[in-house]
């Protein structure tokens, strides 16, 4: 009993002589040097710049957040780029044919749109009329657009503002009226109209069509000549001509006027 009390008194005296040590910390039980190193590293780690740096290391990259969306649209983007590349290759290899087919397809779409707007539900589509429009785009408009834009680029090679206005004027004064006459005449001839009936149609429809064209085409021509490369100008012009062709096919489908008889 007295021996136990002596041992407890000895332990008490030792604790009073030594500074307080946290025995719950295993590093403190190993060596005070390790304790000091750990405290120093902890203070350096929690300095503000280090905390920011560590947080940035665990930030999620925006590319990871958008990877799912990108993967869902990558296939569509690939096919779009693939089609554009294929079309540009065809324009370079077969310029006249490619532009003619493009013009024909646009005329088909425009004529079907025009018929859809005007016809009643009980009426059927006039496919013969659509075929006439496709032939005009394929055989007349497509090739003529190719040679016209190439001619304009040779006569006026610059693309500044003054040159653009010159090209626009040439289109409104020469190409536009000529192609309008060819369109009405060829379409009327394919419908079996006589020369007198074709002349009467031109007298009735040519001037109103040209006046409407002056309100529509100058802005389209300005964009085409000013900003579009020459090898793509027929494509852009055909794209603008979709709405115009809806109107033109409507005008061409009007009943023929009474022929001038002597």
C-alpha angles and dihedrals in degrees: 000000000000090000092057092050090051092053092050091050090051092051091049092053092049092052091051092052095048124067117249114280123191102232091187088074110079091202091058089054090055103050138323090235091065089049091055092048092051093051091049093051091047092053092049093047094054095050108121099248091049092050091051091048093051092048091052090052089062098042115120113245115241088230089062091051092051097038092095093051092044092051091052093053100035093087093051092047091050093054092046092052090043093053093047091049091048092049093049089050090052091049089054096044101036106016101164096042094046094049091045093052090046091052091048093052092049091050091050091052092045094049093048089049091050092050091047091054096047106034126084122236092258095053123090127226116268098233092177089061090048090051090053091053091048091052092050092051092045101043105027117016100039097052093039092053090051094053094039095055091044089051092050091050090053096045093042108022096169123086100206123126097266093048090049091055090050091054090047091052092050090052095049095044102038119010100037098051093042093052092045090055091047092048096051093041097048094044092048092047091052088052089057099254119155126238091260091051092048091051091049090050091051091050091052102039109023100075097045090047093051092048091052089047091056088058094049112032107051094072091044091050092047092055092044098049097036104046110014125084113244095247090057098041095093090053093051092044090051090050091053090045093062094087091037091051091053087059094043094051088050091052091047091052094057117115114272116258123242110279119244106251128187 
